[in-house]
Amino acid sequence: MKKIVVIALIATMLIGMLVFSACKSKETQEQGIDTTAVIDTTQEVSPDTTVVPMPE
């Protein structure tokens, strides 16, 4: 009978720990990285300066 009571108490404590570890405050949930930011990947067109005109 004592073993059943001890096992039941241990199971209750483990379930309680899992429940409390799963609960987070709203502040910690909102501190995540903002994944909605848009990165500007447009590039300005610059003139090609690698071409040297050939003399005629």
C-alpha positions as CSV (number, residue, x, y, z in Angstrom):
1,M,0.0,0.0,0.0
2,K,2.9,2.4,0.8
3,K,4.5,1.8,-2.6
4,I,1.3,2.7,-4.4
5,V,1.0,6.0,-2.4
6,V,4.7,6.8,-3.1
7,I,4.3,6.1,-6.8
8,A,1.1,8.2,-6.9
9,L,2.9,11.1,-5.2
10,I,5.9,10.9,-7.5
11,A,3.6,10.9,-10.5
12,T,1.6,13.9,-9.2
13,M,4.8,15.8,-8.6
14,L,6.1,15.0,-12.1
15,I,2.9,16.1,-13.8
16,G,2.9,19.3,-11.7
17,M,6.5,20.1,-12.8
18,L,5.6,19.6,-16.4
19,V,2.6,21.8,-16.2
20,F,4.5,24.6,-14.5
21,S,7.4,24.4,-16.8
22,A,5.0,24.7,-19.8
23,C,3.5,27.9,-18.4
24,K,5.4,31.0,-19.5
25,S,4.6,34.6,-18.8
26,K,3.3,36.7,-21.7
27,E,6.4,38.9,-21.5
28,T,8.8,36.0,-22.3
29,Q,6.6,34.8,-25.1
30,E,6.6,38.3,-26.8
31,Q,10.4,38.8,-26.6
32,G,11.0,36.6,-29.6
33,I,12.7,37.8,-32.7
34,D,10.5,39.8,-35.0
35,T,10.3,37.7,-38.2
36,T,8.0,40.2,-40.0
37,A,10.8,42.6,-40.8
38,V,11.3,43.1,-44.6
39,I,14.9,43.5,-45.7
40,D,15.5,45.8,-48.7
41,T,17.5,43.8,-51.2
42,T,17.2,46.3,-54.1
43,Q,20.5,47.5,-55.6
44,E,21.1,50.8,-57.4
45,V,22.3,50.5,-61.0
46,S,25.7,52.0,-61.4
47,P,27.5,52.6,-64.7
48,D,29.9,50.0,-65.9
49,T,33.4,51.4,-65.4
50,T,35.3,48.3,-66.4
51,V,35.1,48.9,-70.1
52,V,37.9,51.1,-71.6
53,P,37.1,52.7,-74.9
54,M,39.5,51.6,-77.7
55,P,41.3,54.4,-79.6
56,E,40.6,54.5,-83.4
